[in-house]
């Protein structure tokens, strides 16, 4: 009997240890749209977050942030970044194709508690340049627009007229004509119309809600000449519309903010855009 009790106790102990281990492992999985406490700010382009029982380092996706040793802006950028992260206390992350860089850091779009996209703010202030490393290209056109605005207003690092971009900042555009994109915010739907004389293969194309930084990727879909695709933010029952698609979120298009939408093909070329 004692042996049976001992075996039972040992089994219970091992089961408890396994569950504890599983719980810890699960808590350390990086998830999008989850709030993580801020650790320390390491440099102008990296900081720590607390994930479960360990610390992760985060860097800014597709950005080349002004170095802390920059003689004019280094300290200013560091103070700005520190104040923004400290005030938020927590951040939410989203990713592109590669979640980590070669150094093992999480490379992310960083959102603050008030909804601010910190990557975009750094570009708008002239505290960073666009740095695209394939295959992480989903933010390329959006970030280049922010860089161009900062550059044209000579903000931040662009006060120096000799400062140059890391690459050609021209937006990727295409020779496609006759493709129209529109959004009806009240109905929470985007509409893509093919006014060309050819079939349009939308497979793996991307529809971007610029304000919300949300992306819809098309599966297999061919739009014939004159056809329209309608992408709803949520499933609508009993629709008879052909090519009715569902984003999978309840709310995409903000009714209180100015919105814009962009459509990209598989080469990340800007095919069509809509702006209020």
C-alpha positions in Angstrom: 0.0 0.0 0.0 2.8 2.4 0.9 4.4 1.8 -2.5 1.1 2.6 -4.2 0.8 5.8 -2.3 4.4 6.7 -3.1 3.8 6.1 -6.8 0.7 8.1 -6.7 2.4 11.0 -5.0 5.3 10.9 -7.5 2.8 10.9 -10.4 1.0 13.9 -9.0 4.2 15.7 -8.5 5.4 15.1 -12.1 2.0 16.1 -13.4 2.1 19.3 -11.4 5.6 20.1 -12.6 4.6 19.5 -16.2 1.6 21.8 -15.9 3.7 24.4 -14.3 6.2 24.1 -17.1 3.5 24.3 -19.7 2.0 27.4 -18.1 5.4 29.2 -18.0 6.1 28.3 -21.6 2.7 29.5 -22.7 3.1 32.8 -20.8 6.4 33.4 -22.7 4.8 33.2 -26.2 4.9 36.5 -28.0 1.4 37.5 -29.1 0.2 40.4 -31.2 -2.3 42.9 -29.8 -1.3 42.0 -26.2 -0.1 44.5 -23.7 3.4 44.0 -22.3 5.0 46.0 -19.4 8.0 48.2 -20.3 11.4 47.3 -19.0 14.4 49.6 -19.4 15.2 51.7 -22.5 18.5 50.3 -23.9 19.2 52.7 -26.7 17.5 54.9 -29.2 16.3 51.9 -31.2 15.7 49.2 -28.6 13.9 48.7 -25.3 12.8 45.8 -23.0 9.4 44.3 -22.4 8.4 41.8 -19.7 7.0 38.6 -21.2 5.9 36.0 -18.7 9.0 35.3 -16.5 11.6 36.7 -18.8 12.8 39.9 -20.6 12.6 40.4 -24.4 14.3 43.2 -26.4 12.3 45.1 -29.0 13.5 47.2 -31.9 11.4 49.2 -34.4 10.3 47.4 -37.5 11.7 49.0 -40.7 13.3 52.0 -39.0 16.8 53.3 -38.7 16.6 55.5 -35.6 19.0 58.3 -34.9 21.9 57.0 -32.8 22.2 58.1 -29.2 25.7 59.4 -30.1 24.4 61.8 -32.8 25.9 65.1 -31.7 22.7 67.2 -32.2 19.7 64.8 -31.9 21.0 61.8 -29.9 20.0 62.9 -26.5 16.8 64.5 -27.7 15.6 61.3 -29.3 16.6 59.3 -26.3 14.6 61.6 -23.9 11.6 61.5 -26.3 11.6 57.7 -26.6 12.0 57.3 -22.8 9.2 59.7 -22.0 6.8 58.1 -24.5 7.5 54.5 -23.2 7.5 55.5 -19.5 4.2 57.3 -19.8 2.5 54.4 -21.7 3.9 51.8 -19.2 2.8 49.0 -21.6 3.0 48.5 -25.3 1.3 46.3 -27.9 3.3 44.8 -30.7 2.6 43.7 -34.3 4.9 42.1 -36.8 5.7 41.5 -40.4 7.0 38.2 -41.9 10.1 37.9 -39.7 9.3 38.4 -36.0 13.0 38.6 -35.0 16.1 40.2 -36.5 19.6 38.5 -36.7 20.3 39.6 -33.1 17.2 37.9 -31.8 15.4 41.1 -31.0 11.7 41.4 -31.7 11.2 43.8 -34.7 7.8 45.3 -34.3 5.3 48.0 -34.9 5.0 49.5 -31.4 1.7 50.9 -30.2 1.3 52.9 -27.0 -1.6 52.8 -24.7 -3.1 56.0 -26.2 -3.2 54.4 -29.6 0.0 56.1 -30.9 2.1 54.1 -33.4 5.6 54.9 -32.1 7.3 53.9 -35.4 5.3 56.5 -37.3 5.8 59.2 -34.7 9.6 58.7 -34.9 9.5 59.1 -38.7 7.2 62.2 -38.5 9.5 63.9 -36.0 12.6 63.2 -38.2 14.0 61.0 -35.5 14.3 58.0 -37.8 14.7 57.0 -41.5 13.0 54.1 -43.3 15.1 51.0 -43.5 13.4 48.1 -45.4 14.9 44.6 -45.0 13.1 42.0 -47.0 10.9 40.1 -46.6 9.5 42.7 -44.1 8.0 45.1 -46.7 4.4 45.6 -45.6 5.0 49.1 -44.1 7.2 50.3 -46.9 4.9 52.8 -48.7 3.3 54.0 -45.5 6.6 54.7 -43.8 8.0 56.4 -46.9 5.1 58.8 -46.9 5.9 59.8 -43.3 9.6 60.2 -44.1 8.8 62.4 -47.2 6.7 64.7 -45.0 9.4 65.1 -42.4 12.0 65.6 -45.1 9.9 68.3 -46.9 9.4 70.2 -43.7 13.1 69.8 -42.7 12.1 68.2 -39.4 14.6 66.5 -37.0 17.5 64.9 -38.9 16.3 66.5 -42.1 17.4 69.9 -40.9 20.7 69.1 -42.6 20.1 69.5 -46.3 22.9 67.0 -47.0 21.2 64.2 -45.1 20.1 61.4 -47.4 17.7 58.5 -47.1 18.8 54.9 -46.8 17.3 54.2 -50.2 15.2 55.6 -52.9 12.1 56.9 -51.1 9.9 57.0 -54.1 6.7 55.2 -53.5 6.3 52.0 -55.3 3.6 52.6 -57.9 2.4 50.5 -60.8 1.2 51.0 -64.3 -2.2 49.4 -63.5 -5.1 51.6 -64.6 -8.8 51.1 -64.1 -8.7 49.7 -60.6 -10.7 51.6 -58.1 -10.7 51.4 -54.3 -13.3 53.0 -52.1 -14.5 52.7 -48.5 -17.9 53.2 -47.0 -17.1 53.7 -43.3 -20.7 53.7 -42.1 -21.2 50.2 -43.6 -17.7 49.1 -42.6 -16.8 47.9 -46.0 -14.1 48.5 -48.7 -14.9 48.1 -52.4 -12.5 47.1 -55.2 -13.7 47.5 -58.7 -12.1 46.2 -61.9 -12.7 48.6 -64.8 -10.0 47.1 -66.9 -10.5 44.8 -69.9 -8.7 41.9 -68.3 -9.2 39.5 -65.4 -7.6 40.8 -62.2 -5.9 38.2 -59.9 -6.1 39.5 -56.4 -4.5 36.4 -54.8 -2.1 37.4 -52.0 -2.7 41.2 -52.6 -3.0 43.4 -49.5 -5.6 45.8 -48.5 -4.3 48.2 -45.8 -6.3 50.4 -43.4 -3.6 53.0 -42.9 -5.0 54.7 -39.8 -5.6 51.5 -38.0 -2.5 49.7 -39.5 -4.6 46.7 -40.2 -4.0 44.4 -43.2 -6.3 42.1 -45.2 -4.6 39.5 -47.4 -6.7 38.1 -50.3 -6.9 34.4 -50.9 -7.6 33.1 -54.3 -9.8 35.6 -56.1 -10.2 36.6 -59.7 -12.1 39.7 -60.6 -13.4 39.7 -64.1 -13.8 43.0 -66.1 -16.6 45.0 -64.5 -16.7 43.0 -61.4 -16.5 44.3 -57.8 -15.2 42.7 -54.6 -16.6 43.9 -51.3 -14.6 43.4 -48.1 -16.7 43.7 -44.9 -15.3 44.2 -41.5 -17.5 41.4 -40.1 -19.6 38.6 -41.4 -22.9 39.6 -42.7 -25.6 36.9 -43.0 -27.7 36.3 -46.0 -25.8 38.5 -48.4 -26.4 37.8 -52.1 -23.5 39.9 -53.3 -20.9 38.1 -55.4 -17.3 38.3 -54.1 -18.4 39.4 -50.6 -15.4 38.8 -48.3 -15.0 39.2 -44.6 -12.1 40.8 -42.8 -12.7 39.1 -39.5 -12.8 42.1 -37.2 -15.9 43.9 -35.9 -14.5 47.4 -36.6 -11.8 48.5 -39.1 -12.7 52.0 -40.3 -12.8 54.7 -37.7 -15.8 57.0 -37.7 -14.1 59.6 -35.6 -10.7 59.9 -37.5 -9.7 60.7 -41.1 -9.2 57.4 -42.9 -7.2 56.2 -45.9 -6.9 52.8 -47.6 -4.3 51.3 -49.9 -4.2 48.3 -52.2 -0.9 46.5 -52.9 0.0 43.7 -55.3 2.4 40.9 -54.6 5.4 43.1 -55.6 4.3 45.6 -52.9 3.4 48.1 -55.6 0.7 50.6 -54.8 -2.2 49.8 -57.1 -5.0 52.0 -55.7 -5.7 54.2 -52.8 -8.6 56.0 -51.1 -8.4 59.0 -48.8 -11.1 61.0 -47.1 
